[in-house]
Amino acid sequence: MSQRLLNIGRYFLLGILFVSLNGHLALLQTLAWGNMLVSYSQQATLAEAAKKTFDGEHPCSLCKVVDESKKQEQKKPLLKAEIKLDVALPVAVQLAELRGNDFIVQIPSYAGTDSCVSLAVPLQPPRWA
């Protein structure tokens, strides 16, 4: 039973991929060309029918539908993701006091309790600098 569900899922995924890549339009266009080739070859030679089918000057009704669908797909805007990063602290950060070489920074939290962070500031630059 689970293998059957897995196969159904695979076919479903392949179908969605097929439609998302406009495979249905390619299939319809292929069917239209086949019908046109058969229709035109009944009235002329196969070479003339192929030329008339693929020259683009004699589209059938299905070719027109496929062409209109392709134009509609091109008109759709691509998905644009606008990312706007506003860098801001949610609460005010206060420099509380200076103790020796350390700055004590108080960061109020949403729960109402304050957190303290100690930032050590060196007095002299490092020797390798």
DABEL-V481855 format. One record per backbone hydrogen bond with DSSP energy under -0.5 kcal/mol. CO is the residue of the C=O (numbers start at 0). NH is the residue of the N-H. If there is no record, write none. Layout:
[[CO	NH] [CO	NH]]
This chain:
[[0	4] [1	5] [2	6] [3	7] [4	8] [5	9] [6	10] [7	11] [8	12] [9	13] [10	14] [11	15] [12	16] [13	17] [14	18] [15	19] [16	20] [17	22] [18	21] [21	25] [22	26] [23	27] [24	28] [25	29] [26	30] [27	31] [28	32] [29	33] [30	34] [31	35] [32	36] [33	37] [34	38] [35	39] [36	40] [37	41] [38	41] [39	42] [39	43] [44	48] [45	49] [46	50] [47	51] [48	52] [49	53] [50	54] [59	63] [60	64] [61	65] [62	66] [63	67] [64	68] [65	69] [66	70] [67	71] [68	72] [69	73] [70	74] [71	75] [78	80] [79	81] [80	82] [81	83] [82	84] [83	85] [84	86] [85	87] [91	107] [93	95] [93	105] [96	98] [96	103] [97	99] [98	100] [98	101] [100	120] [101	98] [102	104] [102	118] [103	95] [103	96] [103	105] [104	106] [104	116] [105	93] [105	107] [106	114] [108	111] [112	108] [114	106] [116	104] [116	118] [117	119] [118	102] [119	121] [125	128]]
